[in-house]
Amino acid sequence: MVATLRLLGTKGCHLCEQAEALLLAALKDRHPPIDVEIIDIIDEPLLYERFSTKIPVLQGIDIDPPLTWPFDLREIEDYLNL
């Protein structure tokens, strides 16, 4: 089980907004709650270099590889073992 997730994207990205909505739906009413950190890759040069053509990206702290777009609710649940 993952304790913290990072959703990598950027402002104005409609796919990133869709991914965030899917992630929130997957985590709805989750106990214990899972922390989600939303990261704008524009502010992180290394993340931008690695993921600029793959956003949105869901990255579990202890899960490799990250889940890159496109993904759906079922894939998020599988990725997080929910």
N, C-alpha and C positions, 0 to 999 in steps of 0.2 A: 504494500500500500504506500502511496506517495503522500508525503506530508506537505510539500510545497510544489506548486506548478508555476511555470512562467508561460505567458502567452505573448509571443513576439509578433509585432506588427508595426503599423505606423498610422498616424492620423490621416483621415480621409480615405482609408482603404475599406471599401464596402465588404470585401471578403473577410477582413479582420473583424468587422462588426458582426458578421454572420457567425464567425468562429467563436467570438465571445458569447453570443447568445446561446449557441449550442453547448458551450462549456458550462455556462450558468445553469442550463437545463439539466445537464448531466450531474451537476453537483447539488442541485436543489434538494433541500431537506437532508443533506448529508451529515451524519453524525459519526465520529467527530467531523467538524468542518475541515475542508482542505483549503489552505491559503492559496490565493491566486495573485500573482504579481504580473501586472500588465506592463510590458516594456516596449517603448518606442525605439526601434532599431536605429532610427536616425541619430539618436543620442549616444549610441554605442558603436563606435567604428568597427570593432571586431565582429559584432553580431551582424552589422550591416554587410560587411564583406562576405560573411558566411551564408546569410539567409535572405539577402535582398530580393532574390528571384523566387523564393520559396514561401514567403509569408502568405497567410498566417502560419505560425509554427507553435505547436504545443510541446513544451519541454518539461518533463518531470526531472526533478533534481537527481534522482537515482535511476533514471530510465534512459537507455540509449538503444537505438537512435531516437531523436525527437520525431514527433508526428507532424508531418508537413501537409499542407493543403494540396488536394482536396481531402476532407474527412467529414464524416457525419456523426450523429449522436452515438450510434453503435460502435464505431471505431474509437471514439473518445472513451467510452465505457470499457472496451476491450483493452485499450492502451493503459488505462488506469486500474484495470482489474476490478471494476465496480460490479 
